Amino acid sequence: MSKVCSVTGKKGLTGNNVSHANNRTKRKQQPNLQKKRIWIEDEKRFVTLKLSTEAIKTIDKKGLKAALKK
């Protein structure tokens, strides 16, 4: 599975590590993804999603439907 948030679409960034001698090597920054079980009231079941921590906070605050509309 890819490292992409199911709600916000966040994914990894690429760039360079730059040493004191200005040597450049490739690096990646991955988003903080968590597996989260969410109860869907309409379907009366749990769904497991890969969410960024920002998406988890948004769902807790506004609810799943409002977060998906955004």
C-alpha positions, 0 to 999 in steps of 0.5 A: 500500500502507498503512503498516502492519506485517504482523506487529505491526500497527503503524500511524501516529499523528496529532497536533498540532505546537504552536508557541511561540505555541500554534498547532496544525497536524496532523502524522503519525508513521509507523512505521519500516517496511522491506521484508524478504525472509524464507525460509519453510522449509515452502513452500521460497520467499521472501516479501517483507513490510513489517515494522517494525524491532521485528518484524524483531528479533523474527523474528531472535530467535524465528523467524517462526512464534513471531512470528506466534503472538504 
